[in-house]
Amino acid sequence: MSNPKNLPDSDQLLVEKSKLASYLLNLSHKDGASKAKFFLQRGFKADYWEAFAEALRAHGASQTVTEIEITRHGKKFTVECQIKTPDGKNPCILTVWIQATSKAPRLVTAHPNS
């Protein structure tokens, strides 16, 4: 059984290519541009989105859940702090995950924790 302070099913976390390449690493996205700037400055690249996805999954699996909320989409988890980055700075970030009934948590968003 997993630690209740960590995401459930943390070995199966879902991070979609479109979420990363079209949003979190896209400087042209109206809502994601500031996030993209932050993550690109840390060494992540849209062409190598898989490395970013793996870092986000590792973050979700290893860092503490700081908030849980029940929404119409499922259980929403907020996870905070360090992510391993290519530049080695490993900043504190905040990720949000949603878990629909009987499915692994899926990444909703990520941003600097400030």
Backbone bond lengths (Angstrom), bond angles and torsions (degrees), N, CA, C in turn:
res aa  C-N    CA-C-N  psi(-1)  N-CA   C-N-CA  omega(-1)  CA-C   N-CA-C  phi
1 M - - - 1.459 - - 1.535 108.43 -
2 S 1.349 116.45 138.86 1.456 119.23 -176.92 1.524 111.35 -80.00
3 N 1.301 114.59 157.12 1.455 122.58 176.45 1.529 108.11 -64.42
4 P 1.335 119.33 129.29 1.465 120.38 -178.21 1.532 112.51 -64.76
5 K 1.333 117.99 -11.92 1.458 120.75 177.30 1.522 111.76 -86.83
6 N 1.344 117.05 -0.29 1.452 122.59 177.95 1.525 109.78 -118.81
7 L 1.318 115.73 161.91 1.463 120.12 179.04 1.526 110.97 -61.62
8 P 1.336 117.31 142.53 1.459 119.81 173.60 1.531 109.14 -71.04
9 D 1.313 116.63 154.13 1.468 121.97 178.47 1.525 111.71 50.24
10 S 1.331 116.37 41.55 1.460 120.66 -174.20 1.527 113.36 -66.04
11 D 1.316 117.72 -13.30 1.466 120.70 176.22 1.533 111.60 -84.85
12 Q 1.335 117.42 -1.40 1.465 121.46 -177.24 1.535 112.87 -127.56
13 L 1.320 118.92 20.88 1.461 122.25 -175.50 1.529 111.68 -58.82
14 L 1.335 115.66 135.76 1.462 121.54 -177.38 1.525 110.85 -100.82
15 V 1.335 115.57 125.28 1.458 122.11 175.62 1.523 105.89 -129.63
16 E 1.330 116.68 112.29 1.459 121.42 -174.43 1.523 112.45 -85.11
17 K 1.332 115.85 140.62 1.464 121.92 178.78 1.522 111.11 -54.02
18 S 1.336 117.26 -44.66 1.468 120.19 -177.13 1.528 111.93 -62.78
19 K 1.323 117.27 -33.49 1.467 121.36 178.68 1.529 110.07 -63.46
20 L 1.322 116.16 -36.96 1.456 120.00 -177.63 1.526 112.35 -85.94
21 A 1.315 116.96 -56.76 1.470 120.84 -174.52 1.525 112.72 -67.20
22 S 1.323 117.65 -36.49 1.469 120.70 -176.22 1.518 113.92 -95.20
23 Y 1.318 118.04 -10.76 1.459 120.40 -174.00 1.534 112.07 -129.83
24 L 1.322 117.99 -70.96 1.461 120.95 -172.56 1.528 114.77 -72.49
25 L 1.334 117.98 -16.37 1.465 121.01 177.28 1.527 111.34 -121.46
26 N 1.333 116.85 22.80 1.464 122.15 -176.62 1.529 110.20 -113.41
27 L 1.335 116.18 106.45 1.467 121.25 -179.59 1.523 113.19 -66.35
28 S 1.333 117.74 -14.50 1.469 121.50 -179.89 1.521 113.69 -93.10
29 H 1.316 117.83 -8.35 1.468 121.13 -177.97 1.528 109.30 -74.44
30 K 1.335 117.03 129.60 1.470 120.39 -174.76 1.535 112.81 -62.97
31 D 1.304 118.39 -33.61 1.467 120.91 179.15 1.524 113.06 -97.70
32 G 1.318 117.05 -21.15 1.455 120.33 -174.55 1.515 115.93 -102.75
33 A 1.329 118.18 -5.71 1.470 120.64 -174.03 1.525 113.32 -58.15
34 S 1.327 118.60 -44.13 1.472 119.92 -178.95 1.525 110.62 -68.11
35 K 1.325 116.78 -35.09 1.463 120.52 176.62 1.525 109.57 -67.49
36 A 1.342 115.87 -42.84 1.465 120.79 179.22 1.524 110.51 -60.08
37 K 1.309 116.92 -44.15 1.462 120.45 179.44 1.535 110.19 -57.70
38 F 1.322 115.99 -45.99 1.461 121.28 179.67 1.528 111.20 -60.09
39 F 1.343 117.48 -51.72 1.460 120.77 -175.81 1.532 111.98 -70.49
40 L 1.324 118.29 -36.77 1.463 121.29 177.12 1.530 110.31 -65.03
41 Q 1.320 117.58 -38.17 1.470 121.02 177.62 1.530 111.57 -65.71
42 R 1.314 117.47 -21.69 1.464 121.49 178.83 1.526 111.54 -88.76
43 G 1.351 117.20 0.63 1.460 121.13 174.22 1.514 115.97 103.49
44 F 1.332 118.54 -2.97 1.458 119.81 175.77 1.525 108.65 -75.15
45 K 1.351 117.05 151.03 1.460 121.57 -177.74 1.525 110.02 -135.37
46 A 1.327 116.30 141.64 1.467 120.78 -179.64 1.525 111.45 -60.27
47 D 1.343 117.27 -37.12 1.468 120.69 179.74 1.523 112.35 -65.93
48 Y 1.327 116.22 -23.07 1.465 121.70 -179.73 1.532 109.57 -118.96
49 W 1.321 114.13 48.93 1.463 120.51 -175.71 1.524 112.12 -60.18
50 E 1.353 117.27 -25.94 1.463 120.29 -178.26 1.529 111.18 -61.20
51 A 1.342 117.38 -36.68 1.467 120.42 178.94 1.526 110.14 -66.08
52 F 1.330 116.56 -38.19 1.462 120.68 176.87 1.522 109.72 -66.77
53 A 1.327 116.83 -42.38 1.470 120.87 178.63 1.525 110.70 -59.40
54 E 1.322 116.66 -43.56 1.465 120.42 179.96 1.523 110.99 -64.74
55 A 1.333 117.11 -40.65 1.471 120.80 178.25 1.530 110.83 -63.76
56 L 1.331 116.66 -39.45 1.467 120.73 178.29 1.528 111.36 -67.90
57 R 1.332 117.15 -40.38 1.466 119.81 176.87 1.532 110.26 -63.35
58 A 1.341 117.02 -42.43 1.464 120.49 178.83 1.527 110.40 -63.88
59 H 1.333 116.38 -40.31 1.465 121.05 176.33 1.530 109.84 -59.87
60 G 1.332 116.79 -50.13 1.459 121.31 -179.12 1.520 113.18 -61.57
61 A 1.328 116.26 -34.97 1.467 120.49 -177.84 1.525 113.07 -79.54
62 S 1.337 117.49 -26.89 1.460 119.26 -171.87 1.529 115.20 -107.29
63 Q 1.309 117.66 -20.95 1.461 120.24 -175.15 1.536 110.80 -95.15
64 T 1.298 116.00 166.38 1.458 122.62 -172.92 1.524 112.80 -82.16
65 V 1.329 115.41 136.46 1.466 121.38 170.26 1.527 106.53 -73.61
66 T 1.331 116.32 123.46 1.463 119.87 -178.16 1.521 112.92 -104.34
67 E 1.330 116.45 -13.64 1.465 119.60 179.49 1.520 109.34 -155.29
68 I 1.320 116.20 141.30 1.466 122.96 174.83 1.516 107.19 -129.37
69 E 1.325 115.66 133.04 1.464 120.90 -179.66 1.532 108.42 -137.65
70 I 1.311 116.36 138.74 1.457 121.14 175.29 1.534 107.44 -90.71
71 T 1.336 116.49 123.85 1.463 121.25 179.75 1.520 109.11 -123.94
72 R 1.307 116.45 175.55 1.476 119.44 178.60 1.527 111.48 -69.39
73 H 1.348 116.92 -16.20 1.464 121.22 179.49 1.515 112.50 -92.56
74 G 1.318 116.73 -11.15 1.458 121.11 -178.23 1.513 110.30 135.42
75 K 1.312 115.51 -163.81 1.459 120.83 -179.47 1.531 108.40 -85.29
76 K 1.338 116.27 125.47 1.462 122.25 -178.11 1.523 108.93 -103.68
77 F 1.329 114.77 129.42 1.461 121.87 -179.28 1.528 109.56 -116.88
78 T 1.315 116.65 135.48 1.457 121.90 171.86 1.524 106.88 -108.48
79 V 1.317 115.02 129.40 1.466 122.07 -178.31 1.520 107.63 -121.23
80 E 1.328 115.54 136.26 1.464 118.95 -177.49 1.506 112.60 -127.01
81 C 1.197 115.57 145.13 1.455 137.38 153.36 1.501 113.67 116.33
82 Q 1.310 118.36 -148.30 1.455 122.97 -160.09 1.516 116.52 -52.51
83 I 1.340 113.49 138.36 1.458 122.76 169.89 1.520 106.71 -124.48
84 K 1.325 116.43 138.39 1.473 120.04 176.50 1.519 108.01 -76.36
85 T 1.325 115.52 126.61 1.460 121.42 -177.50 1.524 110.53 -119.50
86 P 1.342 116.84 153.17 1.463 120.20 179.38 1.528 113.95 -57.78
87 D 1.328 118.26 -29.36 1.465 120.58 -179.70 1.529 112.52 -81.32
88 G 1.342 117.09 -4.60 1.462 121.57 177.02 1.517 115.11 79.11
89 K 1.330 118.21 2.18 1.474 120.22 -178.86 1.524 112.67 -78.46
90 N 1.325 117.19 -24.46 1.465 123.65 174.46 1.529 113.51 45.69
91 P 1.340 117.36 61.13 1.460 120.85 -176.43 1.530 112.67 -71.64
92 C 1.311 114.34 164.72 1.456 120.97 173.45 1.529 108.22 -81.02
93 I 1.316 116.86 126.21 1.458 121.66 176.67 1.522 108.99 -125.73
94 L 1.301 115.41 171.24 1.456 122.88 174.94 1.525 106.73 -121.20
95 T 1.328 117.02 129.50 1.463 121.19 173.47 1.521 108.71 -119.13
96 V 1.309 114.94 151.03 1.457 121.71 176.54 1.521 107.21 -122.22
97 W 1.311 115.21 132.35 1.469 123.71 -178.25 1.518 108.37 -125.80
98 I 1.324 116.84 147.69 1.470 121.02 176.07 1.527 107.93 -123.64
99 Q 1.317 115.81 137.08 1.461 120.76 177.45 1.516 108.94 -122.56
100 A 1.328 115.04 109.82 1.461 120.29 173.23 1.526 107.19 -77.07
101 T 1.279 117.75 163.01 1.460 122.19 -177.89 1.520 111.52 -49.95
102 S 1.302 116.56 126.95 1.467 126.73 175.28 1.527 114.82 58.56
103 K 1.320 117.93 22.00 1.461 120.99 175.45 1.520 108.98 -119.42
104 A 1.331 115.69 157.29 1.461 120.53 177.38 1.528 109.41 -69.47
105 P 1.324 118.20 150.08 1.465 120.90 177.30 1.532 111.61 -59.56
106 R 1.337 115.69 140.87 1.466 123.96 -179.46 1.519 108.40 -116.88
107 L 1.327 116.75 136.88 1.452 121.61 178.90 1.520 110.90 -65.30
108 V 1.331 116.36 130.50 1.460 122.77 175.59 1.522 109.80 -99.29
109 T 1.336 116.68 -48.74 1.459 120.52 -179.84 1.521 110.19 -161.80
110 A 1.311 114.13 168.70 1.466 121.83 175.82 1.524 107.09 -149.08
111 H 1.321 116.57 145.43 1.461 120.46 177.58 1.525 110.24 -162.00
112 P 1.335 116.45 163.87 1.460 118.33 177.96 1.528 110.02 -59.63
113 N 1.304 115.81 144.16 1.454 120.80 178.96 1.510 108.06 -93.97
114 S 1.342 115.35 92.33 1.468 118.62 -179.43 1.504 111.62 -130.64
